[in-house]
Amino acid sequence: MYLCICNAIRETDFRRAARDGSGDAEAIYRAMGRTPDCGSCLCEAEDILREEREGLKSAILAA
């Protein structure tokens, strides 16, 4: 599924970048070499970012 239609960013690609990067959703976009265009995806992007970071934290605590 596409997260950002304007930049053709798939949810899986954003999740991967979120796990590897830091900062807010706009910082992850920059790390991917893109910038939000219309901005309608940013709320969803922040939710995905939060999910990925919570997942990483849980994995670290379980180790």
PDB file of N, CA, C and O in Angstrom:
ATOM      1  N   MET A   1       0.845  -1.177   0.000  1.00  0.00           N
ATOM      2  CA  MET A   1       0.000   0.000   0.000  1.00  0.00           C
ATOM      3  C   MET A   1       0.894   1.245   0.000  1.00  0.00           C
ATOM      4  O   MET A   1       1.946   1.272   0.638  1.00  0.00           O
ATOM      5  N   TYR A   2       0.461   2.248  -0.712  1.00  0.00           N
ATOM      6  CA  TYR A   2       1.208   3.496  -0.745  1.00  0.00           C
ATOM      7  C   TYR A   2       0.838   4.360   0.451  1.00  0.00           C
ATOM      8  O   TYR A   2      -0.338   4.560   0.758  1.00  0.00           O
ATOM      9  N   LEU A   3       1.861   4.863   1.114  1.00  0.00           N
ATOM     10  CA  LEU A   3       1.660   5.817   2.197  1.00  0.00           C
ATOM     11  C   LEU A   3       1.509   7.216   1.605  1.00  0.00           C
ATOM     12  O   LEU A   3       0.613   7.973   1.978  1.00  0.00           O
ATOM     13  N   CYS A   4       2.391   7.536   0.689  1.00  0.00           N
ATOM     14  CA  CYS A   4       2.416   8.871   0.083  1.00  0.00           C
ATOM     15  C   CYS A   4       2.298   8.735  -1.432  1.00  0.00           C
ATOM     16  O   CYS A   4       3.214   8.251  -2.097  1.00  0.00           O
ATOM     17  N   ILE A   5       1.178   9.159  -1.957  1.00  0.00           N
ATOM     18  CA  ILE A   5       0.948   9.096  -3.397  1.00  0.00           C
ATOM     19  C   ILE A   5       1.825  10.118  -4.123  1.00  0.00           C
ATOM     20  O   ILE A   5       2.364   9.822  -5.189  1.00  0.00           O
ATOM     21  N   CYS A   6       1.971  11.304  -3.560  1.00  0.00           N
ATOM     22  CA  CYS A   6       2.745  12.370  -4.207  1.00  0.00           C
ATOM     23  C   CYS A   6       4.190  11.948  -4.478  1.00  0.00           C
ATOM     24  O   CYS A   6       4.763  12.297  -5.511  1.00  0.00           O
ATOM     25  N   ASN A   7       4.775  11.192  -3.539  1.00  0.00           N
ATOM     26  CA  ASN A   7       6.170  10.775  -3.656  1.00  0.00           C
ATOM     27  C   ASN A   7       6.326   9.291  -3.967  1.00  0.00           C
ATOM     28  O   ASN A   7       7.448   8.786  -4.011  1.00  0.00           O
ATOM     29  N   ALA A   8       5.231   8.594  -4.180  1.00  0.00           N
ATOM     30  CA  ALA A   8       5.243   7.148  -4.461  1.00  0.00           C
ATOM     31  C   ALA A   8       6.037   6.384  -3.401  1.00  0.00           C
ATOM     32  O   ALA A   8       6.876   5.543  -3.722  1.00  0.00           O
ATOM     33  N   ILE A   9       5.753   6.696  -2.122  1.00  0.00           N
ATOM     34  CA  ILE A   9       6.415   6.013  -1.006  1.00  0.00           C
ATOM     35  C   ILE A   9       5.479   4.936  -0.488  1.00  0.00           C
ATOM     36  O   ILE A   9       4.354   5.207  -0.070  1.00  0.00           O
ATOM     37  N   ARG A  10       5.974   3.710  -0.528  1.00  0.00           N
ATOM     38  CA  ARG A  10       5.186   2.596  -0.003  1.00  0.00           C
ATOM     39  C   ARG A  10       5.325   2.531   1.509  1.00  0.00           C
ATOM     40  O   ARG A  10       6.343   2.935   2.071  1.00  0.00           O
ATOM     41  N   GLU A  11       4.298   2.022   2.153  1.00  0.00           N
ATOM     42  CA  GLU A  11       4.316   1.894   3.608  1.00  0.00           C
ATOM     43  C   GLU A  11       5.502   1.053   4.068  1.00  0.00           C
ATOM     44  O   GLU A  11       6.150   1.396   5.057  1.00  0.00           O
ATOM     45  N   THR A  12       5.794  -0.033   3.372  1.00  0.00           N
ATOM     46  CA  THR A  12       6.914  -0.899   3.773  1.00  0.00           C
ATOM     47  C   THR A  12       8.243  -0.161   3.690  1.00  0.00           C
ATOM     48  O   THR A  12       9.106  -0.348   4.548  1.00  0.00           O
ATOM     49  N   ASP A  13       8.419   0.673   2.672  1.00  0.00           N
ATOM     50  CA  ASP A  13       9.658   1.447   2.545  1.00  0.00           C
ATOM     51  C   ASP A  13       9.773   2.483   3.659  1.00  0.00           C
ATOM     52  O   ASP A  13      10.856   2.706   4.202  1.00  0.00           O
ATOM     53  N   PHE A  14       8.650   3.111   3.994  1.00  0.00           N
ATOM     54  CA  PHE A  14       8.668   4.096   5.071  1.00  0.00           C
ATOM     55  C   PHE A  14       8.963   3.417   6.403  1.00  0.00           C
ATOM     56  O   PHE A  14       9.725   3.945   7.211  1.00  0.00           O
ATOM     57  N   ARG A  15       8.366   2.250   6.639  1.00  0.00           N
ATOM     58  CA  ARG A  15       8.623   1.510   7.884  1.00  0.00           C
ATOM     59  C   ARG A  15      10.106   1.159   8.009  1.00  0.00           C
ATOM     60  O   ARG A  15      10.692   1.304   9.082  1.00  0.00           O
ATOM     61  N   ARG A  16      10.706   0.701   6.923  1.00  0.00           N
ATOM     62  CA  ARG A  16      12.131   0.362   6.933  1.00  0.00           C
ATOM     63  C   ARG A  16      12.970   1.597   7.261  1.00  0.00           C
ATOM     64  O   ARG A  16      13.883   1.531   8.085  1.00  0.00           O
ATOM     65  N   ALA A  17      12.662   2.714   6.619  1.00  0.00           N
ATOM     66  CA  ALA A  17      13.395   3.957   6.874  1.00  0.00           C
ATOM     67  C   ALA A  17      13.175   4.438   8.299  1.00  0.00           C
ATOM     68  O   ALA A  17      14.090   4.981   8.918  1.00  0.00           O
ATOM     69  N   ALA A  18      11.974   4.247   8.825  1.00  0.00           N
ATOM     70  CA  ALA A  18      11.669   4.658  10.202  1.00  0.00           C
ATOM     71  C   ALA A  18      12.490   3.851  11.200  1.00  0.00           C
ATOM     72  O   ALA A  18      12.950   4.392  12.205  1.00  0.00           O
ATOM     73  N   ARG A  19      12.678   2.561  10.930  1.00  0.00           N
ATOM     74  CA  ARG A  19      13.487   1.726  11.828  1.00  0.00           C
ATOM     75  C   ARG A  19      14.954   2.128  11.790  1.00  0.00           C
ATOM     76  O   ARG A  19      15.658   2.024  12.795  1.00  0.00           O
ATOM     77  N   ASP A  20      15.415   2.589  10.630  1.00  0.00           N
ATOM     78  CA  ASP A  20      16.825   2.937  10.456  1.00  0.00           C
ATOM     79  C   ASP A  20      17.139   4.388  10.790  1.00  0.00           C
ATOM     80  O   ASP A  20      18.302   4.731  11.003  1.00  0.00           O
ATOM     81  N   GLY A  21      16.126   5.244  10.841  1.00  0.00           N
ATOM     82  CA  GLY A  21      16.362   6.671  11.011  1.00  0.00           C
ATOM     83  C   GLY A  21      15.910   7.201  12.350  1.00  0.00           C
ATOM     84  O   GLY A  21      15.488   6.455  13.234  1.00  0.00           O
ATOM     85  N   SER A  22      16.009   8.502  12.473  1.00  0.00           N
ATOM     86  CA  SER A  22      15.562   9.165  13.700  1.00  0.00           C
ATOM     87  C   SER A  22      14.859  10.460  13.313  1.00  0.00           C
ATOM     88  O   SER A  22      14.952  10.919  12.174  1.00  0.00           O
ATOM     89  N   GLY A  23      14.162  11.033  14.271  1.00  0.00           N
ATOM     90  CA  GLY A  23      13.439  12.272  14.019  1.00  0.00           C
ATOM     91  C   GLY A  23      11.981  12.015  13.717  1.00  0.00           C
ATOM     92  O   GLY A  23      11.478  10.903  13.881  1.00  0.00           O
ATOM     93  N   ASP A  24      11.311  13.065  13.271  1.00  0.00           N
ATOM     94  CA  ASP A  24       9.886  12.963  12.973  1.00  0.00           C
ATOM     95  C   ASP A  24       9.674  12.459  11.545  1.00  0.00           C
ATOM     96  O   ASP A  24      10.628  12.122  10.845  1.00  0.00           O
ATOM     97  N   ALA A  25       8.422  12.414  11.132  1.00  0.00           N
ATOM     98  CA  ALA A  25       8.097  11.894   9.802  1.00  0.00           C
ATOM     99  C   ALA A  25       8.782  12.703   8.699  1.00  0.00           C
ATOM    100  O   ALA A  25       9.257  12.133   7.717  1.00  0.00           O
ATOM    101  N   GLU A  26       8.835  14.010   8.855  1.00  0.00           N
ATOM    102  CA  GLU A  26       9.482  14.829   7.831  1.00  0.00           C
ATOM    103  C   GLU A  26      10.972  14.523   7.737  1.00  0.00           C
ATOM    104  O   GLU A  26      11.544  14.572   6.648  1.00  0.00           O
ATOM    105  N   ALA A  27      11.609  14.207   8.867  1.00  0.00           N
ATOM    106  CA  ALA A  27      13.022  13.823   8.852  1.00  0.00           C
ATOM    107  C   ALA A  27      13.216  12.496   8.123  1.00  0.00           C
ATOM    108  O   ALA A  27      14.205  12.310   7.415  1.00  0.00           O
ATOM    109  N   ILE A  28      12.273  11.580   8.299  1.00  0.00           N
ATOM    110  CA  ILE A  28      12.346  10.300   7.596  1.00  0.00           C
ATOM    111  C   ILE A  28      12.176  10.534   6.097  1.00  0.00           C
ATOM    112  O   ILE A  28      12.874   9.915   5.293  1.00  0.00           O
ATOM    113  N   TYR A  29      11.267  11.409   5.717  1.00  0.00           N
ATOM    114  CA  TYR A  29      11.116  11.762   4.302  1.00  0.00           C
ATOM    115  C   TYR A  29      12.444  12.286   3.754  1.00  0.00           C
ATOM    116  O   TYR A  29      12.881  11.866   2.682  1.00  0.00           O
ATOM    117  N   ARG A  30      13.084  13.197   4.481  1.00  0.00           N
ATOM    118  CA  ARG A  30      14.362  13.757   4.021  1.00  0.00           C
ATOM    119  C   ARG A  30      15.415  12.668   3.893  1.00  0.00           C
ATOM    120  O   ARG A  30      16.200  12.673   2.945  1.00  0.00           O
ATOM    121  N   ALA A  31      15.440  11.729   4.845  1.00  0.00           N
ATOM    122  CA  ALA A  31      16.398  10.622   4.785  1.00  0.00           C
ATOM    123  C   ALA A  31      16.160   9.762   3.545  1.00  0.00           C
ATOM    124  O   ALA A  31      17.081   9.123   3.036  1.00  0.00           O
ATOM    125  N   MET A  32      14.925   9.751   3.067  1.00  0.00           N
ATOM    126  CA  MET A  32      14.583   8.998   1.860  1.00  0.00           C
ATOM    127  C   MET A  32      14.796   9.834   0.594  1.00  0.00           C
ATOM    128  O   MET A  32      14.523   9.374  -0.515  1.00  0.00           O
ATOM    129  N   GLY A  33      15.287  11.067   0.771  1.00  0.00           N
ATOM    130  CA  GLY A  33      15.532  11.939  -0.368  1.00  0.00           C
ATOM    131  C   GLY A  33      14.276  12.601  -0.913  1.00  0.00           C
ATOM    132  O   GLY A  33      14.222  12.980  -2.083  1.00  0.00           O
ATOM    133  N   ARG A  34      13.265  12.738  -0.058  1.00  0.00           N
ATOM    134  CA  ARG A  34      11.991  13.301  -0.491  1.00  0.00           C
ATOM    135  C   ARG A  34      11.492  14.309   0.541  1.00  0.00           C
ATOM    136  O   ARG A  34      12.023  14.398   1.648  1.00  0.00           O
ATOM    137  N   THR A  35      10.477  15.054   0.166  1.00  0.00           N
ATOM    138  CA  THR A  35       9.804  15.960   1.095  1.00  0.00           C
ATOM    139  C   THR A  35       8.299  15.786   0.916  1.00  0.00           C
ATOM    140  O   THR A  35       7.835  15.497  -0.187  1.00  0.00           O
ATOM    141  N   PRO A  36       7.534  15.961   1.992  1.00  0.00           N
ATOM    142  CA  PRO A  36       6.079  15.875   1.844  1.00  0.00           C
ATOM    143  C   PRO A  36       5.604  16.949   0.869  1.00  0.00           C
ATOM    144  O   PRO A  36       6.090  18.080   0.891  1.00  0.00           O
ATOM    145  N   ASP A  37       4.668  16.591   0.030  1.00  0.00           N
ATOM    146  CA  ASP A  37       4.150  17.552  -0.944  1.00  0.00           C
ATOM    147  C   ASP A  37       2.845  18.152  -0.429  1.00  0.00           C
ATOM    148  O   ASP A  37       2.840  19.284   0.055  1.00  0.00           O
ATOM    149  N   CYS A  38       1.754  17.423  -0.524  1.00  0.00           N
ATOM    150  CA  CYS A  38       0.470  17.971  -0.068  1.00  0.00           C
ATOM    151  C   CYS A  38       0.308  17.844   1.450  1.00  0.00           C
ATOM    152  O   CYS A  38      -0.470  18.585   2.050  1.00  0.00           O
ATOM    153  N   GLY A  39       1.038  16.906   2.077  1.00  0.00           N
ATOM    154  CA  GLY A  39       1.013  16.757   3.532  1.00  0.00           C
ATOM    155  C   GLY A  39      -0.103  15.896   4.079  1.00  0.00           C
ATOM    156  O   GLY A  39      -0.172  15.686   5.290  1.00  0.00           O
ATOM    157  N   SER A  40      -0.984  15.388   3.223  1.00  0.00           N
ATOM    158  CA  SER A  40      -2.103  14.593   3.733  1.00  0.00           C
ATOM    159  C   SER A  40      -1.658  13.257   4.326  1.00  0.00           C
ATOM    160  O   SER A  40      -2.431  12.621   5.042  1.00  0.00           O
ATOM    161  N   CYS A  41      -0.451  12.827   4.051  1.00  0.00           N
ATOM    162  CA  CYS A  41       0.059  11.550   4.554  1.00  0.00           C
ATOM    163  C   CYS A  41       0.777  11.680   5.897  1.00  0.00           C
ATOM    164  O   CYS A  41       1.105  10.664   6.511  1.00  0.00           O
ATOM    165  N   LEU A  42       1.027  12.886   6.361  1.00  0.00           N
ATOM    166  CA  LEU A  42       1.879  13.062   7.540  1.00  0.00           C
ATOM    167  C   LEU A  42       1.304  12.465   8.821  1.00  0.00           C
ATOM    168  O   LEU A  42       2.061  11.928   9.630  1.00  0.00           O
ATOM    169  N   CYS A  43       0.007  12.540   9.028  1.00  0.00           N
ATOM    170  CA  CYS A  43      -0.584  11.934  10.238  1.00  0.00           C
ATOM    171  C   CYS A  43      -0.374  10.428  10.227  1.00  0.00           C
ATOM    172  O   CYS A  43       0.021   9.844  11.235  1.00  0.00           O
ATOM    173  N   GLU A  44      -0.637   9.802   9.089  1.00  0.00           N
ATOM    174  CA  GLU A  44      -0.425   8.356   8.953  1.00  0.00           C
ATOM    175  C   GLU A  44       1.059   8.018   9.110  1.00  0.00           C
ATOM    176  O   GLU A  44       1.406   7.022   9.743  1.00  0.00           O
ATOM    177  N   ALA A  45       1.926   8.842   8.537  1.00  0.00           N
ATOM    178  CA  ALA A  45       3.365   8.615   8.643  1.00  0.00           C
ATOM    179  C   ALA A  45       3.820   8.687  10.103  1.00  0.00           C
ATOM    180  O   ALA A  45       4.635   7.872  10.533  1.00  0.00           O
ATOM    181  N   GLU A  46       3.307   9.642  10.859  1.00  0.00           N
ATOM    182  CA  GLU A  46       3.656   9.747  12.284  1.00  0.00           C
ATOM    183  C   GLU A  46       3.159   8.528  13.060  1.00  0.00           C
ATOM    184  O   GLU A  46       3.847   8.046  13.959  1.00  0.00           O
ATOM    185  N   ASP A  47       1.968   8.025  12.718  1.00  0.00           N
ATOM    186  CA  ASP A  47       1.450   6.817  13.374  1.00  0.00           C
ATOM    187  C   ASP A  47       2.349   5.619  13.092  1.00  0.00           C
ATOM    188  O   ASP A  47       2.655   4.842  13.996  1.00  0.00           O
ATOM    189  N   ILE A  48       2.766   5.470  11.853  1.00  0.00           N
ATOM    190  CA  ILE A  48       3.655   4.368  11.477  1.00  0.00           C
ATOM    191  C   ILE A  48       4.986   4.508  12.194  1.00  0.00           C
ATOM    192  O   ILE A  48       5.530   3.523  12.694  1.00  0.00           O
ATOM    193  N   LEU A  49       5.507   5.705  12.247  1.00  0.00           N
ATOM    194  CA  LEU A  49       6.766   5.967  12.937  1.00  0.00           C
ATOM    195  C   LEU A  49       6.667   5.565  14.404  1.00  0.00           C
ATOM    196  O   LEU A  49       7.575   4.928  14.937  1.00  0.00           O
ATOM    197  N   ARG A  50       5.585   5.931  15.048  1.00  0.00           N
ATOM    198  CA  ARG A  50       5.357   5.573  16.454  1.00  0.00           C
ATOM    199  C   ARG A  50       5.281   4.049  16.612  1.00  0.00           C
ATOM    200  O   ARG A  50       5.885   3.494  17.530  1.00  0.00           O
ATOM    201  N   GLU A  51       4.547   3.371  15.729  1.00  0.00           N
ATOM    202  CA  GLU A  51       4.440   1.910  15.778  1.00  0.00           C
ATOM    203  C   GLU A  51       5.805   1.243  15.658  1.00  0.00           C
ATOM    204  O   GLU A  51       6.122   0.322  16.410  1.00  0.00           O
ATOM    205  N   GLU A  52       6.602   1.708  14.716  1.00  0.00           N
ATOM    206  CA  GLU A  52       7.924   1.108  14.500  1.00  0.00           C
ATOM    207  C   GLU A  52       8.838   1.335  15.697  1.00  0.00           C
ATOM    208  O   GLU A  52       9.578   0.434  16.092  1.00  0.00           O
ATOM    209  N   ARG A  53       8.791   2.510  16.266  1.00  0.00           N
ATOM    210  CA  ARG A  53       9.650   2.791  17.426  1.00  0.00           C
ATOM    211  C   ARG A  53       9.205   2.005  18.650  1.00  0.00           C
ATOM    212  O   ARG A  53      10.046   1.547  19.424  1.00  0.00           O
ATOM    213  N   GLU A  54       7.902   1.841  18.839  1.00  0.00           N
ATOM    214  CA  GLU A  54       7.408   1.027  19.952  1.00  0.00           C
ATOM    215  C   GLU A  54       7.811  -0.427  19.756  1.00  0.00           C
ATOM    216  O   GLU A  54       8.158  -1.110  20.719  1.00  0.00           O
ATOM    217  N   GLY A  55       7.767  -0.904  18.519  1.00  0.00           N
ATOM    218  CA  GLY A  55       8.180  -2.271  18.215  1.00  0.00           C
ATOM    219  C   GLY A  55       9.649  -2.491  18.501  1.00  0.00           C
ATOM    220  O   GLY A  55      10.026  -3.533  19.036  1.00  0.00           O
ATOM    221  N   LEU A  56      10.487  -1.524  18.152  1.00  0.00           N
ATOM    222  CA  LEU A  56      11.921  -1.630  18.434  1.00  0.00           C
ATOM    223  C   LEU A  56      12.182  -1.624  19.929  1.00  0.00           C
ATOM    224  O   LEU A  56      13.010  -2.388  20.425  1.00  0.00           O
ATOM    225  N   LYS A  57      11.467  -0.755  20.651  1.00  0.00           N
ATOM    226  CA  LYS A  57      11.644  -0.679  22.099  1.00  0.00           C
ATOM    227  C   LYS A  57      11.251  -2.006  22.742  1.00  0.00           C
ATOM    228  O   LYS A  57      11.949  -2.489  23.634  1.00  0.00           O
ATOM    229  N   SER A  58      10.158  -2.594  22.309  1.00  0.00           N
ATOM    230  CA  SER A  58       9.708  -3.882  22.848  1.00  0.00           C
ATOM    231  C   SER A  58      10.723  -4.978  22.566  1.00  0.00           C
ATOM    232  O   SER A  58      10.986  -5.821  23.423  1.00  0.00           O
ATOM    233  N   ALA A  59      11.294  -4.969  21.366  1.00  0.00           N
ATOM    234  CA  ALA A  59      12.287  -5.981  21.005  1.00  0.00           C
ATOM    235  C   ALA A  59      13.538  -5.845  21.862  1.00  0.00           C
ATOM    236  O   ALA A  59      14.125  -6.849  22.266  1.00  0.00           O
ATOM    237  N   ILE A  60      13.944  -4.625  22.138  1.00  0.00           N
ATOM    238  CA  ILE A  60      15.131  -4.392  22.967  1.00  0.00           C
ATOM    239  C   ILE A  60      14.871  -4.841  24.397  1.00  0.00           C
ATOM    240  O   ILE A  60      15.725  -5.479  25.013  1.00  0.00           O
ATOM    241  N   LEU A  61      13.703  -4.515  24.927  1.00  0.00           N
ATOM    242  CA  LEU A  61      13.377  -4.903  26.299  1.00  0.00           C
ATOM    243  C   LEU A  61      13.240  -6.414  26.447  1.00  0.00           C
ATOM    244  O   LEU A  61      13.527  -6.960  27.512  1.00  0.00           O
ATOM    245  N   ALA A  62      12.808  -7.087  25.396  1.00  0.00           N
ATOM    246  CA  ALA A  62      12.633  -8.543  25.443  1.00  0.00           C
ATOM    247  C   ALA A  62      13.962  -9.279  25.330  1.00  0.00           C
ATOM    248  O   ALA A  62      14.061 -10.446  25.712  1.00  0.00           O
ATOM    249  N   ALA A  63      14.975  -8.612  24.814  1.00  0.00           N
ATOM    250  CA  ALA A  63      16.278  -9.271  24.594  1.00  0.00           C
ATOM    251  C   ALA A  63      17.049  -9.475  25.866  1.00  0.00           C
ATOM    252  O   ALA A  63      18.156 -10.014  25.838  1.00  0.00           O
TER     253      ALA A  63
END
